[in-house]
Amino acid sequence: QVSLVESGGGLVQPGGSLRLSCVASGNIGSLYVVGWYRQAPEKRRELVGSLSSSNTTRYSGSVEGRFTVAADETKNEISLQVTNLKPGHRGFFYCSVLQLGPERVASWGQGTQVTVSS
């Protein structure tokens, strides 16, 4: 399992942008899926977007085109670029790493809060 620390959340106006960062300590390995999840107040945590080690991306239909997941293996960083934010996008954003070794191991960060308000 790896340790994940997110940052970059905060207050942004509607229509604004943010870049969320997640830095992993430990070796993720060569086969993995990294992802970002959002949990709105009183809602279940849901997938926003994911990226595999084979460069396959997957996004929630509500954010496709607005959000971009990227991974920089040289920095052990997973990022989420979010654009054109709406009040409905608020919540806690969590990054995750699923390591696809001989055993599947999932790790989660502690979350970073995004508030969209004028």
C-alpha positions as a Markdown table, in Angstrom:
| # | Residue | x | y | z |
|---|---|---|---|---|
| 1 | Gln | 0.0 | 0.0 | 0.0 |
| 2 | Val | 1.2 | 3.6 | -0.7 |
| 3 | Ser | 0.5 | 6.8 | 1.2 |
| 4 | Leu | -1.4 | 9.5 | -0.8 |
| 5 | Val | -1.6 | 13.2 | 0.1 |
| 6 | Glu | -3.9 | 15.5 | -1.9 |
| 7 | Ser | -3.7 | 19.2 | -2.1 |
| 8 | Gly | -5.0 | 22.0 | -4.3 |
| 9 | Gly | -8.6 | 22.3 | -3.1 |
| 10 | Gly | -10.2 | 25.5 | -2.1 |
| 11 | Leu | -12.9 | 28.1 | -2.9 |
| 12 | Val | -13.4 | 28.9 | -6.5 |
| 13 | Gln | -16.0 | 30.9 | -8.3 |
| 14 | Pro | -18.5 | 29.3 | -10.8 |
| 15 | Gly | -16.7 | 28.9 | -14.1 |
| 16 | Gly | -13.3 | 28.8 | -12.5 |
| 17 | Ser | -10.6 | 26.2 | -12.6 |
| 18 | Leu | -8.4 | 24.2 | -10.2 |
| 19 | Arg | -5.6 | 21.8 | -10.3 |
| 20 | Leu | -5.7 | 19.1 | -7.7 |
| 21 | Ser | -2.5 | 17.2 | -6.9 |
| 22 | Cys | -2.0 | 13.8 | -5.2 |
| 23 | Val | 1.5 | 12.8 | -4.3 |
| 24 | Ala | 2.2 | 9.1 | -3.6 |
| 25 | Ser | 5.0 | 7.9 | -1.3 |
| 26 | Gly | 6.1 | 4.4 | -2.1 |
| 27 | Asn | 6.4 | 2.5 | -5.3 |
| 28 | Ile | 3.1 | 2.3 | -7.2 |
| 29 | Gly | 4.6 | -0.3 | -9.6 |
| 30 | Ser | 4.2 | -0.6 | -13.3 |
| 31 | Leu | 0.6 | -1.9 | -13.5 |
| 32 | Tyr | -2.0 | 0.4 | -11.8 |
| 33 | Val | -5.2 | 2.4 | -12.1 |
| 34 | Val | -5.2 | 5.8 | -10.5 |
| 35 | Gly | -8.4 | 7.8 | -10.0 |
| 36 | Trp | -10.2 | 10.7 | -8.5 |
| 37 | Tyr | -13.5 | 10.4 | -6.7 |
| 38 | Arg | -15.8 | 13.1 | -5.4 |
| 39 | Gln | -18.1 | 13.0 | -2.4 |
| 40 | Ala | -20.7 | 15.7 | -2.3 |
| 41 | Pro | -22.4 | 16.5 | 1.0 |
| 42 | Glu | -24.7 | 13.6 | 2.1 |
| 43 | Lys | -23.9 | 11.7 | -1.1 |
| 44 | Arg | -22.0 | 8.6 | -1.9 |
| 45 | Arg | -18.4 | 8.8 | -3.1 |
| 46 | Glu | -18.4 | 8.5 | -6.9 |
| 47 | Leu | -15.8 | 8.2 | -9.6 |
| 48 | Val | -14.8 | 11.4 | -11.4 |
| 49 | Gly | -12.1 | 10.0 | -13.7 |
| 50 | Ser | -9.4 | 7.3 | -13.8 |
| 51 | Leu | -6.2 | 6.6 | -15.7 |
| 52 | Ser | -4.6 | 3.2 | -16.2 |
| 53 | Ser | -0.9 | 2.5 | -16.6 |
| 54 | Ser | -1.8 | 1.6 | -20.2 |
| 55 | Asn | -3.1 | 5.2 | -20.7 |
| 56 | Thr | -6.7 | 4.3 | -20.8 |
| 57 | Thr | -8.9 | 7.0 | -19.3 |
| 58 | Arg | -12.4 | 6.9 | -18.1 |
| 59 | Tyr | -14.6 | 9.8 | -16.9 |
| 60 | Ser | -18.0 | 10.3 | -15.4 |
| 61 | Gly | -20.4 | 11.5 | -18.0 |
| 62 | Ser | -21.2 | 14.6 | -16.0 |
| 63 | Val | -17.5 | 15.8 | -16.1 |
| 64 | Glu | -16.2 | 14.5 | -19.4 |
| 65 | Gly | -14.5 | 17.4 | -21.2 |
| 66 | Arg | -14.2 | 19.5 | -18.0 |
| 67 | Phe | -11.9 | 17.3 | -15.9 |
| 68 | Thr | -8.6 | 15.7 | -16.9 |
| 69 | Val | -6.7 | 13.0 | -14.9 |
| 70 | Ala | -3.0 | 12.8 | -15.5 |
| 71 | Ala | -0.1 | 10.9 | -13.9 |
| 72 | Asp | 3.6 | 12.0 | -13.7 |
| 73 | Glu | 5.6 | 8.9 | -12.8 |
| 74 | Thr | 8.8 | 10.9 | -12.4 |
| 75 | Lys | 7.1 | 12.9 | -9.6 |
| 76 | Asn | 4.8 | 10.1 | -8.3 |
| 77 | Glu | 2.0 | 12.6 | -8.8 |
| 78 | Ile | -1.6 | 12.1 | -9.9 |
| 79 | Ser | -3.4 | 15.3 | -10.9 |
| 80 | Leu | -6.9 | 16.4 | -11.7 |
| 81 | Gln | -7.4 | 19.5 | -13.8 |
| 82 | Val | -10.9 | 20.8 | -13.4 |
| 83 | Thr | -12.4 | 23.5 | -15.5 |
| 84 | Asn | -15.6 | 25.4 | -15.8 |
| 85 | Leu | -16.7 | 24.4 | -12.3 |
| 86 | Lys | -20.3 | 24.6 | -11.2 |
| 87 | Pro | -21.7 | 24.7 | -7.7 |
| 88 | Gly | -22.8 | 21.1 | -8.2 |
| 89 | His | -19.2 | 20.1 | -8.4 |
| 90 | Arg | -18.4 | 20.9 | -4.8 |
| 91 | Gly | -17.4 | 18.3 | -2.3 |
| 92 | Phe | -14.4 | 16.4 | -1.1 |
| 93 | Phe | -12.1 | 15.0 | -3.8 |
| 94 | Tyr | -10.1 | 11.9 | -3.1 |
| 95 | Cys | -7.4 | 10.3 | -5.1 |
| 96 | Ser | -6.9 | 6.5 | -5.2 |
| 97 | Val | -4.4 | 4.1 | -6.5 |
| 98 | Leu | -5.2 | 0.5 | -7.3 |
| 99 | Gln | -2.0 | -1.5 | -7.7 |
| 100 | Leu | -2.4 | -4.4 | -10.1 |
| 101 | Gly | 0.4 | -6.7 | -8.9 |
| 102 | Pro | 0.1 | -10.3 | -7.7 |
| 103 | Glu | -2.4 | -8.9 | -5.2 |
| 104 | Arg | -4.7 | -6.0 | -5.9 |
| 105 | Val | -4.0 | -3.3 | -3.3 |
| 106 | Ala | -6.1 | -0.1 | -3.0 |
| 107 | Ser | -4.9 | 3.1 | -1.3 |
| 108 | Trp | -6.8 | 6.3 | -0.6 |
| 109 | Gly | -5.8 | 9.8 | 0.3 |
| 110 | Gln | -7.5 | 11.9 | 3.0 |
| 111 | Gly | -9.3 | 14.2 | 0.6 |
| 112 | Thr | -9.2 | 17.8 | -0.4 |
| 113 | Gln | -12.3 | 20.0 | -0.3 |
| 114 | Val | -13.5 | 22.0 | -3.3 |
| 115 | Thr | -16.2 | 24.7 | -2.8 |
| 116 | Val | -17.7 | 26.5 | -5.8 |
| 117 | Ser | -19.5 | 29.7 | -4.8 |
| 118 | Ser | -19.6 | 33.3 | -5.9 |
